[in-house]
Amino acid sequence: MKSGRKKQLKEDVFTAAKRRISYIFDHFDHLYISVSGGKDSAVLLNLAIREAEIRGRLPLDILIVDFEAQFEQTAAFLERIVLTGKVNPYWICLPISLRNSVSQFQPKWVCWDPKEKHRWVRSLPNVKGVISDEQTLPFFEPGVEFEDFVCQFAHWYQQAKGTQIAILIGIRADESLNRYKTIKNIKKAKFNDRAWTTQMLDDVYMAYPIYDWNTEDIWIANGKFKWDYNRVYDLMHQAGVKLSLQRLCQPFGDEQRKSLWLYQKLEPDTWQKLVERVEGCNFGARYTKDQGRILGYYRFTLPDGLTYRQYSKLLLKTMPPELELHYRQRIFKFLQWWRKNGPPRGVHRIPDFADSKLETKKKVPSWRRICRVLIKNDYWCRGLSFGYNQSSARTLQHLTKPFKEGKSPDG
């Protein structure tokens, strides 16, 4: 097949998803579905329920990691799912650490923090399966990072079942490049060489049965089969949000903050509680809404008389000391890597700025890239090709400890 030509599939995405789910049921006696309350995981759950009904395998285990700070409509939808009796929920309402990208002084926050109970955005759900007691899960430690928790839960679940398990996850490749890479990665460990699966741990496999669906496919399925869905999407539609931009997640993440302003418009009461709960909330909503805003996109104005290198150093000096050190360490690694590995024999001088398209694709180094990371409060430095790791998570936890104790960062 020539490059650039599209391959004609022999089946539609709905049929393909049913086939993949059937395959998982054939090969795994135990599985659970990760359910966020969003449109993708909801459709995946409905597809899995159809298959489970045929096989007599209801109720299905589902994992709900409740971030506390979410739309009331999301909580109401999740409760409706549980009340159907077709699922066995593990509804997690525990103090888990989450990224807060809208504040340098509170770079993470802890949902369902017992010390902050008087300021919780919502009350605990009043349905079966809610896990709010820290002693219920033997592996749980308060303040654990979300990424670590989902791995720990998967391991615990697999150990409890005593056999290999599958986790069905409703991600779609067209939502982001990272999700596309998750599917296309030819080096990853898979189950029976199925590209739409990924091995997470020993005897633990993640499966993405609807990876090739697009947004329209999701809503066609909901309409055709009259499946229930989160009504917050109706509010988003009324607010003029494009279908492709209608997403749900904890609102303070590096990408998710772009939709923070929606809380003001869709659920004003929830918004007021968010402002009181998480530092930087109002600032984040103000500066992420429109293109050109500081936090929402890369575009910003360089102060007169400064180079991007000078502006980066100025920004570093305005940060709390430990946060400044964190960024300096990553910037140093970034510069060192390019000086050693940049084409063809290393980059001897890092330019102040380069071709903007190449910068966006992360194919060239520049101080403008560094400046973007700092001004966007990109703690993990994804703009410099870094990512989440446990070492950085521990640094972040240590960094925020003084604020949790009511002290200044200098003690």
Buried (B, 14 or more C-beta within 10 A) or exposed (E): EEEEEEEEEEEEBBEBBBEBBBBBBEBBEBBBBBBBBBBBBBBBBBBBBEBBEEEEBBBBBBBBBBBBBBBBBBBBBBBBBBEEEBBBBBBBBBBBBBBBBBBBBBBBBBBBBEEBEEEBBBEBBEBEBBBBEEEEBEEBEBBBBBBBBBEBBBBBBBEEBEEBBBBBBBBBBEBEEEBBEBBEEEEEEBBEEBBBBBBBEEBBBBBBBBBBBBBEBBBBBBEEEEBEBBBBBEBBEEEEBEBEEBBBBBBBBBEBBBBBBBBBBBBEEBBBBBBEBBBBBBBBBBBBBEEEBBBBBBEBEBEEEEBBBBBBBEBBEEBBEBBBBBBEEBBEEBBEBBBEEBEEEEBEEBBBBBEEEEBEEEEBBBBBBBBBBBBBBBBBBBBBEBEBEEEBBEBBBEBBEBBBEEEEBEE
